[in-house]
Amino acid sequence: MEKTGPLADVFLAAMLTTLERMDEDWYRRFPLTLRLIADSPALDGYTLRHCAEVQAEIARRFDAQNSLELRLLIEFFVAAWRCALDDWLPDCTPGELSALLRRACSTMNLALHLEA
């Protein structure tokens, strides 16, 4: 996997590689897990905390905990992931999650320029 270039591309490539490595059983279990989390405030809170910890660790590894640009990029990927999951969850077709993530990431620049 390419680990140089624009950080947004590196993050997306890492996420897509991870999804490609998941087997059919993961794709069967993952929606059930997401629905269980959604139905449990305690699990939902735990996952939000865990997500924040992962985000902080990514920033730490880049030695940029206070970098606004990096923090915004990490938040962008979390938002893109959540949007992709929202679109994926009704049908949960395994091959579609990667495509939905690509779409969410590629749409962000357009979203930033929306006008009232």
C-alpha beads as a LAMMPS data file, in Angstrom:
LAMMPS data file: protein, C-alpha beads

116 atoms
115 bonds

1 atom types
1 bond types

-500.0 500.0 xlo xhi
-500.0 500.0 ylo yhi
-500.0 500.0 zlo zhi

Masses

1 110.0

Atoms # bond

1 1 1 0.000 0.000 0.000
2 1 1 1.230 3.484 -0.881
3 1 1 2.102 5.364 2.302
4 1 1 3.160 8.678 0.798
5 1 1 1.317 11.482 -0.881
6 1 1 -1.693 13.445 0.272
7 1 1 -2.720 12.208 3.699
8 1 1 -6.378 12.057 2.649
9 1 1 -5.409 9.547 -0.053
10 1 1 -3.320 7.523 2.414
11 1 1 -6.220 7.343 4.894
12 1 1 -8.682 6.339 2.183
13 1 1 -6.332 3.670 0.810
14 1 1 -5.861 2.234 4.306
15 1 1 -9.604 2.090 4.914
16 1 1 -10.295 0.503 1.528
17 1 1 -7.526 -2.067 2.035
18 1 1 -9.016 -2.970 5.399
19 1 1 -12.483 -3.420 3.901
20 1 1 -11.084 -5.576 1.090
21 1 1 -9.549 -7.912 3.677
22 1 1 -12.847 -8.533 5.464
23 1 1 -14.492 -11.860 4.713
24 1 1 -18.165 -12.656 4.128
25 1 1 -18.673 -13.515 7.787
26 1 1 -17.522 -10.044 8.836
27 1 1 -19.960 -8.460 6.383
28 1 1 -22.716 -10.646 7.841
29 1 1 -21.904 -9.793 11.469
30 1 1 -20.990 -6.114 11.130
31 1 1 -24.520 -4.779 10.422
32 1 1 -25.847 -6.764 13.378
33 1 1 -23.167 -5.224 15.566
34 1 1 -23.989 -1.718 14.334
35 1 1 -27.673 -2.234 15.051
36 1 1 -26.905 -3.563 18.539
37 1 1 -24.767 -0.504 19.260
38 1 1 -27.499 1.820 17.971
39 1 1 -30.017 0.202 20.321
40 1 1 -27.790 0.465 23.401
41 1 1 -26.869 3.873 24.830
42 1 1 -24.042 2.311 26.848
43 1 1 -22.498 0.632 23.794
44 1 1 -23.019 3.761 21.720
45 1 1 -21.203 5.834 24.332
46 1 1 -18.374 3.332 24.500
47 1 1 -17.914 3.334 20.724
48 1 1 -17.880 7.144 20.650
49 1 1 -15.195 7.177 23.340
50 1 1 -13.187 4.498 21.537
51 1 1 -13.448 6.450 18.279
52 1 1 -12.134 9.590 20.033
53 1 1 -9.237 7.571 21.471
54 1 1 -8.355 6.207 18.028
55 1 1 -8.495 9.699 16.541
56 1 1 -6.190 11.035 19.275
57 1 1 -3.756 8.161 18.675
58 1 1 -3.647 8.891 14.939
59 1 1 -2.834 12.538 15.685
60 1 1 -0.209 11.471 18.227
61 1 1 1.476 9.144 15.728
62 1 1 1.750 12.029 13.312
63 1 1 3.133 14.112 16.190
64 1 1 0.445 16.678 15.483
65 1 1 -2.055 16.522 18.355
66 1 1 -2.594 20.274 18.121
67 1 1 -2.640 20.529 14.334
68 1 1 -6.022 21.883 13.319
69 1 1 -5.559 20.631 9.759
70 1 1 -4.860 17.051 10.828
71 1 1 -7.688 17.048 13.369
72 1 1 -10.098 18.269 10.678
73 1 1 -8.873 15.626 8.231
74 1 1 -9.386 12.882 10.807
75 1 1 -12.881 14.220 11.575
76 1 1 -13.591 14.271 7.842
77 1 1 -12.785 10.580 7.575
78 1 1 -14.910 9.719 10.584
79 1 1 -17.804 11.670 9.039
80 1 1 -17.249 10.052 5.632
81 1 1 -17.210 6.590 7.247
82 1 1 -20.442 7.290 9.133
83 1 1 -22.160 8.613 5.999
84 1 1 -21.046 5.541 4.056
85 1 1 -22.386 3.275 6.813
86 1 1 -25.715 5.148 6.875
87 1 1 -26.126 4.567 3.145
88 1 1 -24.958 0.955 3.394
89 1 1 -27.016 -0.232 6.353
90 1 1 -30.412 -0.673 4.715
91 1 1 -29.200 -3.398 2.318
92 1 1 -25.685 -4.210 3.607
93 1 1 -24.362 -5.465 0.283
94 1 1 -20.686 -6.335 0.967
95 1 1 -19.199 -4.843 -2.203
96 1 1 -21.018 -1.556 -1.814
97 1 1 -19.396 -0.322 1.385
98 1 1 -16.082 0.510 -0.315
99 1 1 -17.851 2.314 -3.146
100 1 1 -19.971 4.292 -0.693
101 1 1 -16.866 5.284 1.257
102 1 1 -15.139 6.430 -1.945
103 1 1 -18.239 8.457 -2.848
104 1 1 -18.438 10.074 0.604
105 1 1 -14.768 11.051 0.482
106 1 1 -14.929 12.413 -3.047
107 1 1 -18.032 14.467 -2.249
108 1 1 -16.544 16.335 0.725
109 1 1 -14.984 19.126 -1.328
110 1 1 -18.327 19.785 -3.017
111 1 1 -20.033 19.770 0.368
112 1 1 -17.629 22.385 1.695
113 1 1 -18.671 24.736 -1.100
114 1 1 -22.447 24.430 -0.746
115 1 1 -24.217 27.753 -0.651
116 1 1 -27.297 28.866 1.208

Bonds

1 1 1 2
2 1 2 3
3 1 3 4
4 1 4 5
5 1 5 6
6 1 6 7
7 1 7 8
8 1 8 9
9 1 9 10
10 1 10 11
11 1 11 12
12 1 12 13
13 1 13 14
14 1 14 15
15 1 15 16
16 1 16 17
17 1 17 18
18 1 18 19
19 1 19 20
20 1 20 21
21 1 21 22
22 1 22 23
23 1 23 24
24 1 24 25
25 1 25 26
26 1 26 27
27 1 27 28
28 1 28 29
29 1 29 30
30 1 30 31
31 1 31 32
32 1 32 33
33 1 33 34
34 1 34 35
35 1 35 36
36 1 36 37
37 1 37 38
38 1 38 39
39 1 39 40
40 1 40 41
41 1 41 42
42 1 42 43
43 1 43 44
44 1 44 45
45 1 45 46
46 1 46 47
47 1 47 48
48 1 48 49
49 1 49 50
50 1 50 51
51 1 51 52
52 1 52 53
53 1 53 54
54 1 54 55
55 1 55 56
56 1 56 57
57 1 57 58
58 1 58 59
59 1 59 60
60 1 60 61
61 1 61 62
62 1 62 63
63 1 63 64
64 1 64 65
65 1 65 66
66 1 66 67
67 1 67 68
68 1 68 69
69 1 69 70
70 1 70 71
71 1 71 72
72 1 72 73
73 1 73 74
74 1 74 75
75 1 75 76
76 1 76 77
77 1 77 78
78 1 78 79
79 1 79 80
80 1 80 81
81 1 81 82
82 1 82 83
83 1 83 84
84 1 84 85
85 1 85 86
86 1 86 87
87 1 87 88
88 1 88 89
89 1 89 90
90 1 90 91
91 1 91 92
92 1 92 93
93 1 93 94
94 1 94 95
95 1 95 96
96 1 96 97
97 1 97 98
98 1 98 99
99 1 99 100
100 1 100 101
101 1 101 102
102 1 102 103
103 1 103 104
104 1 104 105
105 1 105 106
106 1 106 107
107 1 107 108
108 1 108 109
109 1 109 110
110 1 110 111
111 1 111 112
112 1 112 113
113 1 113 114
114 1 114 115
115 1 115 116
